[in-house]
Amino acid sequence: MTAPRARLLPLAAEVLLALGVVASLGWTLRFFFEFGYLPQPFVFDTNDTYMDWFNTAYWANNRGIYDVWRSIYPPLSFVFLDATSLPGCYLQSPFHARDCDWLARMTIYAFYLVDVVLAWVCFRRLDRRTAPMRTIAIALGLPMLFTVERGNLILVAFAFFMIAHGPVTASKPWRWFAAAVTINFKPYLVLPMLAHAVKRDWRPLEAAGIATVALYLVTLALVGSGTPMELASNTANWVVFQGAQVWNEVNYSTSYAPFMMFRTLEIPLLQFVPSRLVETIEFLVPIVIRSTQLVALAALAAAWLQPRALPAHRIAAILLGAYLVTQSPGGYTQLFLLFLVLMEPWKGAGPAIAIAAAYLLCLAGDWPLATVLDVTSNSWLGERTVTASFGLTAGHFIRPGFVVLIVWALSLDSIVRVARAHRIHRPSLGLVPA
């Protein structure tokens, strides 16, 4: 194969994958215009659009954030939403606020556009040839669309995440501040920052840590609540509550872990699927999760021995991917992982597999296997009453598998790269890279 053809094949593959994302969006829009609601894996409560945002904004404008609503969000979320909402719209219910607060709705749309622009800037600075396709995957893919439909604060956190981990700016203080913002919005985003510890690049980790604590203390003072003890207590309560929300967890998950709770569903699942399938799932899921954790740990250990062999975004992707395989904070959290994966060049089998899997995770829509629920309610987006059908789909089983595949592909490729680096550089065991 000639060199020009070898360079064109990956580009052609990304064009086809990006067209697949666009086609899946077209199918989703056609479904919406015909039936009046968004198909799975979008949430089956068709009247709940944007309510992640407005439920939180309601408490940002009222008392009882941590003692009544028992929020697990750090105070920054409420400081931000208080500053971007119209207080007079929150005297009644969050649903009333959704129709009343035009400023909040404009903020959602504005941050979607900011996210798309920043993704374009990052990908264009990395590789101008693949930037259009990768921007399309982020902008029109399922994780972003799901985030927008939910109105989740990931929309805001994602903008700062790209500043912290992408080539948006060379200013280190801005990157440290952006990292602090992401962690104060979504605490699990401390994991990608730990890539600096693996590389023994201590200054960014220390500076971002100081900025994170400082921002937390400032927002804690502004809100007047949200202490570590309150957050810990509410998180424990949330874990118990989520344990009873098996169907919501399975619907759009990054992990196979929720499948272990199939038998606790109030819905008689065995009427829709064979018991042998459930038994197979219960047998395989722990094996898949544990083996993925082990291969990720092996890759991180290898990276520690050769801290210069891997870029920070690769290590961050493995750290975050291993977490998403272990448990699911929601399908929209794939946005962070997919951004890190799409920063990879298409070189070698491992990155190629991971990039292809990232595109496939961006496909919207699903393939129904069995209808479990028919829910009649108002569709806020469709502005009419609809009867929405939801049930088991192929995506429930396939999507977490793609996250597993990403972790395996990047981890094995990383181990190979480190092994090659040993030929040139001796392994480094100290706290400072040799």
C-alpha positions as CSV (number, residue, x, y, z in Angstrom):
1,M,0.0,0.0,0.0
2,T,1.4,3.4,-1.0
3,A,1.9,6.1,1.6
4,P,-0.7,8.5,0.2
5,R,-3.3,5.7,0.2
6,A,-2.4,4.7,3.7
7,R,-3.0,8.3,4.8
8,L,-6.3,8.5,3.0
9,L,-7.9,5.4,4.3
10,P,-8.2,6.6,7.9
11,L,-9.6,9.9,6.7
12,A,-12.2,8.2,4.5
13,A,-13.1,6.0,7.5
14,E,-13.7,9.1,9.7
15,V,-15.8,10.7,6.9
16,L,-18.0,7.6,6.8
17,L,-18.3,7.5,10.5
18,A,-19.2,11.2,10.7
19,L,-21.8,10.7,8.0
20,G,-23.2,7.8,10.1
21,V,-23.6,10.3,13.0
22,V,-25.4,12.7,10.8
23,A,-27.7,10.0,9.4
24,S,-28.6,8.8,12.9
25,L,-29.5,12.4,13.8
26,G,-31.7,12.5,10.7
27,W,-33.5,9.3,11.8
28,T,-34.0,10.7,15.3
29,L,-35.5,13.9,13.9
30,R,-37.8,12.0,11.6
31,F,-39.0,9.9,14.5
32,F,-39.6,13.1,16.6
33,F,-41.6,14.8,13.9
34,E,-43.7,11.7,13.3
35,F,-44.4,10.7,17.0
36,G,-43.8,13.9,18.9
37,Y,-41.1,12.6,21.3
38,L,-37.5,11.6,21.2
39,P,-36.8,7.8,21.0
40,Q,-34.6,5.8,23.3
41,P,-32.1,6.2,24.8
42,F,-33.6,9.7,25.6
43,V,-35.4,9.7,28.9
44,F,-38.9,8.2,28.7
45,D,-40.5,11.1,30.7
46,T,-41.4,13.2,27.7
47,N,-42.3,16.2,29.8
48,D,-38.9,16.3,31.6
49,T,-36.9,18.1,28.9
50,Y,-34.3,20.6,30.4
51,M,-35.4,19.6,33.9
52,D,-31.9,18.7,35.1
53,W,-31.2,22.4,34.7
54,F,-34.5,23.9,36.0
55,N,-34.9,21.5,39.0
56,T,-31.4,22.6,40.1
57,A,-32.0,26.3,39.3
58,Y,-35.2,26.2,41.4
59,W,-33.2,25.3,44.5
60,A,-30.5,27.9,43.5
61,N,-33.3,30.5,44.0
62,N,-34.9,28.9,47.1
63,R,-33.8,27.6,50.5
64,G,-33.1,24.0,51.3
65,I,-30.5,23.0,48.8
66,Y,-28.7,20.5,51.0
67,D,-31.2,19.8,53.8
68,V,-34.5,19.6,51.9
69,W,-33.5,18.6,48.3
70,R,-30.4,16.9,49.6
71,S,-28.3,17.9,46.6
72,I,-25.0,16.2,45.9
73,Y,-23.7,19.0,43.7
74,P,-21.0,21.3,45.1
75,P,-22.0,24.9,45.7
76,L,-20.6,26.2,42.4
77,S,-23.6,24.8,40.5
78,F,-26.0,26.9,42.5
79,V,-23.8,30.0,42.3
80,F,-23.7,29.7,38.5
81,L,-27.5,29.0,38.2
82,D,-28.4,31.8,40.5
83,A,-26.4,34.2,38.3
84,T,-28.0,32.9,35.1
85,S,-31.7,32.8,36.0
86,L,-34.5,35.2,36.6
87,P,-35.5,34.9,40.3
88,G,-39.1,35.9,39.7
89,C,-39.7,32.7,37.7
90,Y,-39.0,30.4,40.6
91,L,-41.8,31.3,43.0
92,Q,-43.8,28.3,41.8
93,S,-42.6,25.0,40.4
94,P,-39.5,24.2,38.3
95,F,-41.8,23.4,35.4
96,H,-43.3,26.9,35.5
97,A,-39.7,28.2,35.6
98,R,-38.9,26.3,32.4
99,D,-41.5,28.3,30.5
100,C,-40.9,31.6,32.3
101,D,-37.1,31.8,32.5
102,W,-35.9,32.8,29.0
103,L,-32.4,33.7,30.4
104,A,-31.8,30.1,31.5
105,R,-33.0,28.7,28.2
106,M,-30.7,31.1,26.3
107,T,-27.8,30.0,28.6
108,I,-28.4,26.4,27.7
109,Y,-28.3,27.2,24.0
110,A,-25.3,29.5,24.4
111,F,-23.2,26.9,26.1
112,Y,-24.1,24.4,23.5
113,L,-22.6,26.8,20.8
114,V,-19.6,27.5,23.0
115,D,-18.9,23.8,23.4
116,V,-19.1,23.2,19.6
117,V,-16.8,26.2,18.9
118,L,-14.2,25.0,21.5
119,A,-14.4,21.5,20.1
120,W,-13.7,22.8,16.6
121,V,-10.8,24.9,17.9
122,C,-9.2,22.0,19.7
123,F,-9.6,19.5,16.9
124,R,-8.4,22.0,14.2
125,R,-5.3,22.7,16.2
126,L,-4.6,19.0,16.5
127,D,-5.4,18.0,12.9
128,R,-7.1,20.2,10.3
129,R,-8.0,17.2,8.1
130,T,-10.0,15.3,10.8
131,A,-11.3,18.4,12.6
132,P,-14.7,18.7,10.7
133,M,-15.6,15.0,11.3
134,R,-14.6,15.0,14.9
135,T,-16.5,18.3,15.6
136,I,-19.6,16.8,14.0
137,A,-19.3,13.7,16.2
138,I,-19.2,15.9,19.3
139,A,-21.8,18.5,18.2
140,L,-24.4,16.2,16.7
141,G,-23.6,13.0,18.6
142,L,-25.9,11.3,21.1
143,P,-23.9,12.3,24.3
144,M,-24.1,16.0,23.5
145,L,-27.8,15.8,22.3
146,F,-28.7,13.9,25.5
147,T,-26.9,16.5,27.6
148,V,-28.8,19.3,25.9
149,E,-32.2,17.6,26.2
150,R,-31.5,17.0,29.9
151,G,-30.2,20.6,30.3
152,N,-27.4,19.1,32.4
153,L,-24.6,21.2,33.8
154,I,-22.2,19.0,31.9
155,L,-22.9,21.6,29.1
156,V,-21.0,24.2,31.2
157,A,-18.4,21.8,32.7
158,F,-17.5,20.5,29.2
159,A,-16.5,23.9,28.0
160,F,-14.0,24.3,30.9
161,F,-12.9,20.7,30.4
162,M,-11.8,21.4,26.9
163,I,-9.9,24.4,28.1
164,A,-8.2,22.4,30.9
165,H,-7.3,19.3,28.8
166,G,-7.3,20.5,25.2
167,P,-5.2,22.9,23.1
168,V,-7.4,25.9,23.6
169,T,-4.9,28.0,25.4
170,A,-1.2,27.8,26.3
171,S,-1.9,29.8,29.5
172,K,-1.2,27.5,32.5
173,P,-3.2,29.6,35.0
174,W,-6.2,29.5,32.8
175,R,-5.9,25.7,32.4
176,W,-5.6,25.3,36.2
177,F,-8.6,27.5,36.8
178,A,-10.6,25.6,34.2
179,A,-9.7,22.3,35.8
180,A,-10.9,23.7,39.2
181,V,-14.2,24.7,37.6
182,T,-14.7,21.2,36.1
183,I,-14.1,19.5,39.4
184,N,-16.4,21.8,41.3
185,F,-19.1,21.1,38.8
186,K,-18.5,17.4,38.5
187,P,-16.1,16.0,41.2
188,Y,-15.4,12.8,39.3
189,L,-13.5,15.0,36.8
190,V,-10.6,15.0,39.3
191,L,-9.7,11.6,37.6
192,P,-8.4,13.1,34.3
193,M,-6.3,15.5,36.3
194,L,-4.6,12.6,38.0
195,A,-2.9,11.9,34.7
196,H,-0.4,14.6,35.8
197,A,0.4,12.5,38.8
198,V,1.1,9.4,36.6
199,K,3.4,11.6,34.5
200,R,4.9,13.0,37.7
201,D,4.1,16.5,36.5
202,W,3.3,17.8,39.9
203,R,3.0,21.5,39.4
204,P,-0.3,21.5,37.4
205,L,-1.7,19.0,39.8
206,E,-0.8,21.1,42.8
207,A,-1.9,24.4,41.2
208,A,-5.2,22.9,40.1
209,G,-5.8,21.4,43.5
210,I,-5.2,24.8,45.2
211,A,-7.6,26.5,42.7
212,T,-10.2,23.7,43.3
213,V,-10.2,24.2,47.0
214,A,-10.2,28.0,46.8
215,L,-13.1,28.0,44.3
216,Y,-15.0,25.6,46.6
217,L,-14.5,27.8,49.7
218,V,-15.6,30.9,47.8
219,T,-18.8,29.3,46.5
220,L,-19.4,27.6,49.9
221,A,-19.4,31.1,51.5
222,L,-21.7,32.5,48.8
223,V,-24.2,29.7,49.2
224,G,-23.9,29.3,52.9
225,S,-24.2,25.5,52.8
226,G,-22.7,22.5,51.0
227,T,-20.1,21.5,53.5
228,P,-18.1,18.3,53.0
229,M,-20.2,16.5,55.6
230,E,-23.4,17.6,53.9
231,L,-22.1,16.4,50.5
232,A,-21.0,13.1,52.0
233,S,-24.3,12.5,53.7
234,N,-26.3,13.4,50.7
235,T,-24.1,11.3,48.4
236,A,-24.8,8.2,50.6
237,N,-28.5,8.9,50.4
238,W,-28.3,9.4,46.6
239,V,-26.5,6.0,46.2
240,V,-29.4,4.3,48.0
241,F,-32.0,6.2,46.0
242,Q,-30.3,5.4,42.6
243,G,-30.1,1.7,43.6
244,A,-33.9,1.7,43.3
245,Q,-33.8,3.4,39.9
246,V,-32.6,0.4,37.9
247,W,-34.4,1.1,34.7
248,N,-33.2,4.7,34.5
249,E,-29.6,3.5,35.2
250,V,-29.8,0.8,32.5
251,N,-31.4,3.0,29.9
252,Y,-28.3,5.0,28.9
253,S,-25.4,3.7,30.9
254,T,-21.6,3.7,30.4
255,S,-21.2,0.6,32.5
256,Y,-22.7,-2.9,32.7
257,A,-22.9,-2.6,36.5
258,P,-26.6,-1.6,36.5
259,F,-27.4,-4.9,34.7
260,M,-26.6,-6.7,38.0
261,M,-29.8,-5.3,39.4
262,F,-32.1,-6.6,36.7
263,R,-33.8,-9.0,39.1
264,T,-34.7,-6.2,41.5
265,L,-36.8,-4.4,38.8
266,E,-40.4,-4.0,39.7
267,I,-41.2,-4.7,36.1
268,P,-41.3,-8.5,35.6
269,L,-38.4,-8.5,33.2
270,L,-38.3,-12.3,32.7
271,Q,-41.6,-11.9,30.8
272,F,-39.7,-10.1,28.1
273,V,-36.3,-11.8,28.0
274,P,-35.2,-15.4,28.7
275,S,-33.9,-16.2,32.2
276,R,-30.8,-17.7,30.6
277,L,-29.9,-14.2,29.2
278,V,-30.2,-12.7,32.7
279,E,-28.0,-15.5,34.2
280,T,-25.4,-15.0,31.5
281,I,-25.3,-11.2,32.2
282,E,-24.9,-11.8,35.9
283,F,-22.0,-14.2,35.2
284,L,-20.2,-12.1,32.6
285,V,-20.6,-8.5,33.9
286,P,-18.2,-8.9,36.9
287,I,-15.6,-10.5,34.7
288,V,-15.8,-7.7,32.1
289,I,-15.6,-5.0,34.7
290,R,-12.7,-6.5,36.7
291,S,-10.6,-7.5,33.7
292,T,-11.0,-3.9,32.3
293,Q,-10.0,-2.5,35.6
294,L,-6.9,-4.7,35.6
295,V,-5.8,-3.9,32.1
296,A,-6.3,-0.1,32.8
297,L,-4.2,-0.5,36.0
298,A,-1.5,-2.3,34.0
299,A,-1.4,0.5,31.5
300,L,-1.2,3.2,34.3
301,A,1.6,1.2,36.0
302,A,3.4,1.1,32.7
303,A,2.9,4.8,32.1
304,W,4.4,5.4,35.6
305,L,7.6,3.6,34.5
306,Q,7.9,5.7,31.4
307,P,6.2,9.0,32.1
308,R,7.2,10.5,28.8
309,A,6.0,7.7,26.6
310,L,2.3,8.7,26.7
311,P,0.6,12.1,26.3
312,A,-1.5,13.3,29.3
313,H,-4.8,13.0,27.4
314,R,-4.2,9.3,26.8
315,I,-3.6,8.6,30.5
316,A,-6.6,10.8,31.3
317,A,-8.8,8.8,28.9
318,I,-7.7,5.5,30.6
319,L,-8.4,6.9,34.1
320,L,-11.8,8.2,33.1
321,G,-12.7,5.2,31.0
322,A,-12.0,2.8,33.8
323,Y,-14.2,4.8,36.1
324,L,-17.1,4.8,33.6
325,V,-16.8,1.0,33.1
326,T,-17.0,0.5,36.9
327,Q,-20.1,2.6,37.4
328,S,-22.3,5.0,35.4
329,P,-22.8,8.6,36.3
330,G,-25.0,8.8,33.2
331,G,-24.6,8.4,29.5
332,Y,-23.8,12.0,28.9
333,T,-20.6,11.7,30.8
334,Q,-19.2,10.0,27.7
335,L,-18.7,13.5,26.3
336,F,-15.5,13.9,28.4
337,L,-14.1,10.5,27.4
338,L,-15.0,10.9,23.8
339,F,-13.3,14.3,23.6
340,L,-10.1,12.8,25.1
341,V,-10.2,9.8,22.6
342,L,-10.8,12.1,19.6
343,M,-7.6,14.0,20.5
344,E,-5.8,10.9,19.5
345,P,-4.1,10.6,16.0
346,W,-5.3,7.7,13.9
347,K,-2.0,5.8,14.2
348,G,-1.8,2.1,15.1
349,A,-4.6,-0.4,15.8
350,G,-5.3,0.7,19.4
351,P,-6.1,4.4,18.7
352,A,-7.9,3.5,15.5
353,I,-10.2,1.1,17.3
354,A,-10.8,3.6,20.1
355,I,-11.6,6.4,17.7
356,A,-14.0,4.2,15.7
357,A,-15.7,3.2,19.0
358,A,-16.0,6.9,19.9
359,Y,-17.8,7.7,16.7
360,L,-20.2,4.7,17.2
361,L,-21.0,5.9,20.7
362,C,-22.2,9.1,19.0
363,L,-24.8,7.4,16.9
364,A,-28.3,8.5,18.0
365,G,-31.3,6.2,18.1
366,D,-31.6,2.6,19.1
367,W,-32.9,-0.8,18.0
368,P,-35.8,-2.0,20.2
369,L,-35.7,-5.6,21.3
370,A,-38.8,-5.8,23.6
371,T,-41.3,-3.1,24.7
372,V,-41.6,-2.9,28.5
373,L,-43.4,0.4,29.1
374,D,-46.0,2.5,27.3
375,V,-46.2,5.9,28.9
376,T,-48.9,8.5,28.0
377,S,-47.9,12.0,28.9
378,N,-47.4,15.5,27.6
379,S,-44.4,16.0,25.4
380,W,-42.9,19.4,26.1
381,L,-40.8,19.4,23.0
382,G,-43.6,18.0,20.8
383,E,-46.2,20.3,22.4
384,R,-48.8,17.5,22.5
385,T,-49.9,14.4,24.3
386,V,-48.0,11.3,23.2
387,T,-47.9,7.6,24.1
388,A,-44.2,6.7,24.2
389,S,-43.0,3.1,24.0
390,F,-39.8,2.1,25.8
391,G,-38.1,-1.1,26.5
392,L,-35.0,-3.2,26.1
393,T,-32.8,-2.2,23.2
394,A,-29.7,-3.3,21.5
395,G,-28.0,-0.1,22.7
396,H,-28.4,-1.1,26.3
397,F,-26.0,-4.0,25.7
398,I,-23.7,-2.5,23.0
399,R,-22.9,1.0,24.3
400,P,-21.2,0.0,27.6
401,G,-19.3,-2.6,25.5
402,F,-17.8,0.2,23.3
403,V,-16.6,2.0,26.5
404,V,-14.9,-1.2,27.5
405,L,-13.4,-1.5,24.1
406,I,-12.0,2.0,24.3
407,V,-10.3,1.3,27.6
408,W,-8.8,-2.0,26.3
409,A,-7.7,-0.6,23.0
410,L,-5.9,2.4,24.6
411,S,-4.5,0.4,27.5
412,L,-3.0,-2.3,25.3
413,D,-1.6,0.2,22.9
414,S,-0.1,2.1,25.9
415,I,1.6,-1.0,27.2
416,V,3.1,-1.6,23.8
417,R,4.4,2.0,23.6
418,V,6.0,1.8,27.0
419,A,7.6,-1.5,26.1
420,R,9.2,0.2,23.1
421,A,10.3,3.1,25.2
422,H,12.2,0.8,27.5
423,R,14.6,0.1,24.6
424,I,15.6,3.7,24.6
425,H,15.1,4.9,28.2
426,R,15.5,3.1,31.5
427,P,12.4,2.8,33.6
428,S,12.0,5.6,36.1
429,L,10.8,4.7,39.6
430,G,11.4,8.0,41.4
431,L,8.9,10.9,42.0
432,V,10.6,13.0,39.3
433,P,10.7,11.7,35.7
434,A,14.3,10.9,34.6
